[in-house]
């Protein structure tokens, strides 16, 4: 991201000793946590007989955790708001956690795509070992500063999420375009909202900075990611309907989630 001579934190709200430096992110955080927890629970409830129920639920639960670490990194400060988060160990580790979880989610998407292609077994020990080893490697690389964190962040999203979209597009083509109109709509929405906000933040940063006024730049990426994840949820839900005993439809999404303690 380029350095731009404009106000990067225009929407500051004081909440006791805390400074909410990017206030619009709070709304995105609430949406993301709700989507992550409820979406993950809904997908997990589909059962082990449904391909991807475990791997996709893991993505959504991780998304809720990731967005919470991002809230601390980019929004909630104990000191004066600035272009970069405070240079204290706590904020540094929160930022590394945020970046590492985001990259790990990208890897999980690629993993889920390979599961959908039936190239790997979703719950096999070998497959899970490869998945968690890849995520562990990301954490090690980021926390050891072996490579620039931002480069790992961008590369993982571009390669893994881009690969996932390509895999799903190929699978939809195999099933026939006419029978895949609804899933194609959801997948296209996810690609446009997620990819579009990613492009705007990393390649049109100065333009956004100069034209959005009081709007939060990070909010563009956060809300774009939320919309993309919601479309992904609809896509997963629509492509799994034939794998359950009774028809799965959009109305069933609205049924309350029951957590068993």
C-alpha positions in Angstrom: 0.0 0.0 0.0 1.3 3.4 -0.9 1.7 6.3 1.5 -0.9 9.0 0.9 -1.2 12.5 2.3 -4.7 12.3 3.6 -6.5 11.5 6.9 -6.4 7.8 7.4 -8.4 7.8 10.7 -11.2 10.4 10.3 -13.8 8.5 12.3 -12.5 8.5 15.8 -14.8 7.7 18.8 -13.8 7.7 22.4 -15.1 4.9 24.6 -13.7 5.3 28.1 -10.0 4.9 27.9 -10.2 3.4 24.4 -10.0 5.2 21.1 -12.1 3.6 18.3 -9.9 4.9 15.5 -11.7 3.3 12.5 -15.3 3.3 13.8 -16.9 1.8 10.6 -14.8 -1.4 11.3 -16.9 -2.1 14.4 -19.9 -2.8 12.3 -17.9 -5.0 10.0 -16.6 -6.8 13.0 -20.1 -7.5 14.4 -21.2 -8.8 11.0 -18.1 -11.0 10.6 -18.4 -12.5 14.1 -22.1 -13.3 13.6 -21.4 -14.7 10.1 -18.5 -16.7 11.3 -20.1 -18.3 14.4 -23.6 -18.8 12.9 -22.4 -19.8 9.5 -19.8 -22.2 10.9 -22.4 -23.8 13.2 -24.9 -24.2 10.4 -22.4 -25.9 8.1 -21.1 -28.1 10.9 -24.7 -29.2 11.6 -25.0 -30.6 8.0 -23.2 -33.6 9.3 -20.1 -35.7 8.4 -21.9 -37.2 5.4 -21.8 -33.9 3.6 -18.6 -33.2 1.9 -16.9 -30.0 3.2 -19.0 -29.6 6.3 -16.0 -29.8 8.5 -13.5 -27.8 6.4 -15.9 -25.0 5.6 -17.1 -24.7 9.2 -13.5 -24.4 10.3 -13.0 -21.5 7.8 -16.0 -19.6 9.2 -15.1 -20.2 12.9 -11.5 -19.0 12.1 -12.9 -16.0 10.3 -14.7 -14.9 13.4 -11.4 -15.1 15.4 -9.4 -13.4 12.7 -11.7 -10.4 12.4 -11.5 -10.0 16.2 -7.7 -9.8 16.1 -8.0 -7.4 13.2 -10.3 -5.1 15.3 -7.6 -4.7 17.8 -4.9 -4.1 15.2 -6.7 -1.5 13.1 -9.4 0.0 15.3 -9.1 -0.2 19.1 -6.2 1.8 20.5 -5.1 3.0 24.0 -3.0 5.7 22.5 -3.4 8.3 19.8 -4.7 7.1 16.5 -2.1 7.0 13.7 -1.3 5.7 10.3 0.2 2.5 11.8 -0.9 0.6 15.0 1.0 1.4 18.2 4.5 -0.2 18.2 4.0 -2.1 21.4 4.4 -5.9 21.6 0.7 -6.5 22.2 -0.4 -4.6 19.1 2.5 -6.2 17.1 1.5 -9.7 18.0 -2.2 -8.9 17.3 -1.2 -7.7 13.9 0.8 -10.8 13.2 -2.0 -13.0 14.4 -4.5 -11.1 12.1 -2.2 -11.5 9.1 -1.4 -15.2 9.9 -5.1 -16.1 10.4 -6.1 -14.4 7.1 -3.4 -16.3 5.2 -4.4 -19.5 7.0 -8.1 -19.0 5.9 -6.9 -18.7 2.3 -5.0 -22.0 2.6 -8.2 -23.6 4.1 -10.2 -22.4 1.1 -7.7 -24.1 -1.2 -7.9 -27.2 1.0 -11.7 -27.2 0.8 -11.5 -26.8 -3.0 -9.3 -29.9 -3.2 -11.7 -31.8 -1.0 -14.6 -30.8 -3.3 -12.6 -32.2 -6.2 -12.1 -35.4 -4.2 -8.3 -35.1 -4.6 -7.9 -35.3 -0.8 -10.0 -36.8 2.0 -11.4 -34.1 4.2 -11.0 -35.8 7.6 -8.0 -38.1 7.0 -5.0 -37.7 9.3 -2.6 -37.1 6.5 -4.8 -34.4 4.9 -5.4 -32.6 8.2 -1.7 -32.9 9.0 -0.8 -31.2 5.7 -3.4 -28.5 6.3 -2.3 -27.6 9.8 1.4 -27.9 8.8 0.8 -25.3 6.1 -1.0 -23.0 8.5 1.8 -23.5 11.1 4.4 -22.6 8.5 2.6 -19.4 7.8 2.6 -18.5 11.5 6.3 -19.3 11.8 7.2 -17.3 8.7 5.2 -14.3 9.9 6.3 -14.3 13.5 9.9 -14.9 12.6 9.8 -12.2 9.9 11.4 -14.6 7.5 9.5 -12.8 4.7 7.6 -9.5 4.6 4.3 -10.2 6.3 2.4 -8.1 3.8 3.8 -10.1 0.9 2.8 -13.4 2.5 -0.6 -11.9 3.2 -1.2 -10.9 -0.5 0.3 -14.0 -2.1 -1.7 -16.4 0.0 -5.0 -14.6 -0.9 -4.1 -14.3 -4.5 -3.0 -17.9 -5.0 -5.2 -19.8 -2.6 -8.4 -17.9 -2.9 -7.9 -17.4 -6.6 -7.3 -21.1 -6.9 -10.4 -21.9 -4.9 -12.6 -19.8 -7.2 -11.1 -21.5 -10.3 -11.6 -24.9 -8.8 -15.3 -24.2 -8.1 -15.8 -22.7 -11.5 -14.5 -25.8 -13.1 -16.7 -28.0 -11.0 -19.8 -26.0 -11.9 -18.9 -26.3 -15.6 -18.7 -30.1 -15.2 -22.2 -30.1 -13.7 -23.6 -28.0 -16.5 -24.2 -24.2 -16.6 -28.0 -24.5 -16.7 -28.2 -26.6 -13.5 -25.7 -24.3 -11.8 -27.2 -20.8 -12.3 -27.8 -20.2 -8.5 -24.4 -21.4 -7.4 -22.7 -19.5 -10.2 -24.5 -16.3 -8.9 -23.3 -16.8 -5.4 -19.7 -17.7 -6.5 -19.5 -14.7 -8.8 -20.8 -12.4 -6.0 -18.1 -13.8 -3.7 -15.3 -13.3 -6.3 -16.4 -9.8 -7.2 -16.9 -8.5 -3.7 -13.9 -10.1 -2.2 -11.5 -9.6 -5.1 -12.8 -6.1 -5.8 -12.3 -4.8 -2.3 -8.9 -6.5 -2.2 -7.9 -4.8 -5.4 -9.2 -1.4 -4.3 -7.3 -1.5 -0.9 -3.9 -2.7 -2.2 -3.8 -1.2 -5.7 -6.1 1.8 -5.5 -5.2 2.8 -2.0 -4.4 6.5 -2.6 -7.5 7.0 -4.8 -9.7 5.6 -2.0 -7.8 7.7 0.6 -8.4 10.9 -1.3 -12.0 10.4 -2.3 -13.7 8.5 0.6 -13.5 11.4 3.0 -14.6 10.2 6.5 -15.0 6.6 5.4 -12.6 4.0 6.8 -10.2 2.6 4.2 -9.9 -0.7 6.1 -13.6 -0.7 6.2 -13.7 -1.2 2.4 -11.7 -4.4 2.8 -13.6 -5.6 5.9 -17.1 -5.1 4.5 -16.0 -6.5 1.2 -14.8 -9.6 2.9 -18.0 -9.9 4.9 -20.1 -9.7 1.7 -17.8 -12.2 0.0 -18.0 -14.7 3.0 -21.8 -14.4 3.0 -21.9 -15.3 -0.7 -19.5 -18.1 -0.1 -21.9 -19.4 2.6 -24.8 -19.3 0.2 -22.7 -21.0 -2.5 -21.7 -23.8 -0.1 -25.3 -24.2 1.1 -26.7 -24.3 -2.4 -24.2 -26.9 -3.6 -24.7 -29.3 -0.7 -28.5 -29.6 -0.9 -28.3 -32.9 -2.8 -26.1 -34.5 -0.1 -28.6 -34.3 2.8 -31.7 -36.4 3.4 -34.1 -33.5 3.0 -33.9 -30.6 0.7 -31.8 -27.7 2.0 -33.1 -24.3 1.0 -32.5 -20.7 1.9 -35.4 -20.6 4.4 -33.6 -23.2 6.5 -30.7 -20.8 7.0 -32.9 -18.6 9.1 -33.7 -21.3 11.6 -31.9 -20.6 15.0 -28.7 -22.4 15.7 -28.8 -24.7 18.7 -25.5 -25.1 20.5 -25.2 -28.3 22.6 -23.1 -27.8 25.7 
